[in-house]
Amino acid sequence: MRQTLPMHIRAGVLLFLIAPLMAACSTPAPDRYYLLSATLNPAAPVAGQGTVIGIGPVTIPSHLDRSMIVSRSSSNRLEVNVGHRWAEPLDENINRILLENIDHTGKAVRLETFPWTSRDGVDWQIVVDIDRFERQADGKVLLAARWKLVAFESGDITASNRYEKVVDPKNTDVESTVSAMSDLLADMSVDIAKYIP
């Protein structure tokens, strides 16, 4: 006579066998981390140039001030790209890349990052307020910002402008978006550098 296991035991054995498979299927993909990069080629420094330039402060909207990368799905709706994170705070990354890009223009003998002290001898300060910096619903990447060039000692604003430009990323993935963002920062850096004496 054939014996069968009680129903509750059979269910327990089945659960024991399929539990590892369920756990494997529910394991989330590891987060990916991104950084903006300086994309300008270094220029030769201008002979006799002794300018010291301070970069910052750089401000970003609070909706971008998060570890995950944000994009727009419409003019009024944002999407947080789960699993795609900035490797450092976005405002710090932007500040550092602006410094590298301005350095590559050959306009300065030395650069300082905000905040600095009066002993650092900064001649010109570049202040940047970013309004928009994300992938748009149409797939293009937008950078909209206001910047000013300040004579540090006197506090006089010697130049100011609004920068707004969109570019098409090479692909629809997040890495291509970040690359396009880097290109926009390089282009804005060139725009600012034109006004540095």
N, C-alpha and C positions, 0 to 999 in steps of 0.2 A: 504494500500500500504506500502510495506516494504522499510524502508530507510536504506541506507548503508553509512558508513562513507567514506569520501574521501580517496583515496589511501595514500596520504602523512600523514594523521592522523593515519590510520591503521599501517603504517610502523613505525611511532613514538611510538605508543603504544606497538608494538611488540618489538622494540628496548629497550623500558623502562622495559619490562618484562624479556628480556633475558640478559640485561646488568649485573645484579648481578651474574648470572651464569657464564658469560664469565670472569668476574673479579675473581671469585673464582677459575676457572680453570687456570688462568694465574698467580696466586700468587706463587712465587717461594718457594721452600722448605727452611727452615731456615738453615743458615750456621752451620756446625759442627766444633768444635774447639778441637785441639789435643795438647798433650804435650808428649815429651819423658820422660821416667822414669828411675830411678836407679834400676837395677835388681839384683845387687850383694847383697848377704847376708852379714851383718856386721861381720867382723872378730875381734877377740880379739886383742887389741893393743899389739905390741911387747914390752916386759918389757924393761924399760930404754930408750925407743925411744924418742928422743926429736926433731925430724926433723920437720921443718916448710916448707910446700910445697905451691908454688904459681901456680895456674892453669891459663894459658892463656899467650898471646892472642890465641884465636881460630879463624881461618879464614875459610870462606866457599866461594865457587864460586858465582859470582853475579847472576847466573841463579837460585840458591837456595835461594838467599836473598830476599824473597818475602813472603807475608802473606799466599798465597795459596800453598798447597802441590804439589810438582812437581814429575812426574814420566817420564820414558822414554818409548816411543813406538817403537823406533829403536835406533841404535847407533847415528843417526844424528837428531833425532826428539824428542822434549820434549812435554809432555802434562801437562797442568795445571788442577788440579782436582778442578773444580769450586764447591764451597760450602763446601770444606774441607780445613780448615785454621789452621795454627799454632796459638796457644793461646798467644805466645810471640815470639819475633824475634828468628829465628832458631839458630843463633850463640850464643845468650845468653842462650838459653835452653841447647845446647850442652855443653857449659862451665859449667853451673850449674850441669848437670848430671855427667860430668867428675869429678867435685869436689866431689860429693856425692859418686861416685864409688871408687875414690881413697881413700876417707875417710873410706869406708867400707873394704879396704884392710888392714887397721890397720898399715899403714906405716908412718903415720904422727901424731904428737901431735896437730898440728893446720894446717889449710889450709886457704889460701888467694885467692881472685879472682882478676885477672888483671883488672885495674891497681892498684898497691899497692904502698906504700911509703917505703923508706929505713928503716923507723922506725918499719915496720912490722916484720923485722928479718927473711925474707924468706931465706931458705938455698938452696932449689932446685926449679927451674922453669920448668914447662912442657908447651912446645909450640906445638900447633897442627895446621897443614894446611890440610884441607880436600879438596880432589880433586873431589870425587864422593860420593854421599850419597842419593840414591834414588832407587825406585823400577825399575827393568829393564824390557825390552820387554818380557823376558821369565818368568816373575812373581817373580823372585828372587830379594832380596834386597842386594845391594852392598854398602860396605863402603871401600873407598880407601883413605888413608891419610898418611901424613908424620909427624912424631913427633920427638922432641928432648928434652933431659933432660939437663938442663943448671945449672951449679954451679953458683948461682946468684951473689955472691960477686965477683968472678973472671971473670965471663962471659964465662968460658970454657964449651964447649959441651962435656959432659961425656958419653952420649949415644944418638944414633939416629937410627931410623929404619923406614921402610915403612910397613904399615899395609894394607892388602887387603884381604877381605873375603866376601863371599856371604852366605846368609841363605835363606831357604824357609819359607815364612810366613805360618801360620796355615791356613789362608783363603785368598781369593782374595780381601777382603775389605780393605779400607784405615786404619782402626783401627789395623788390623793385620799387615799391613805394618809398621806402627809406632811402634808397639810392637817389630817387628823384628829389626827395627833400634835401639831401646833401647838395645836389646840383643847384637847387634854388638858393641855398645859403651861400654857395660860392658866387653865384651871380649877384646877390645882394651885397656881398663883401666887395666885389669889384665896383659896384655902384657907389658904395660909401667911400672907397679908397680914392675915387676921383676928386673928392673934396678935401682930402688931407693935404695940407701945404707941404 
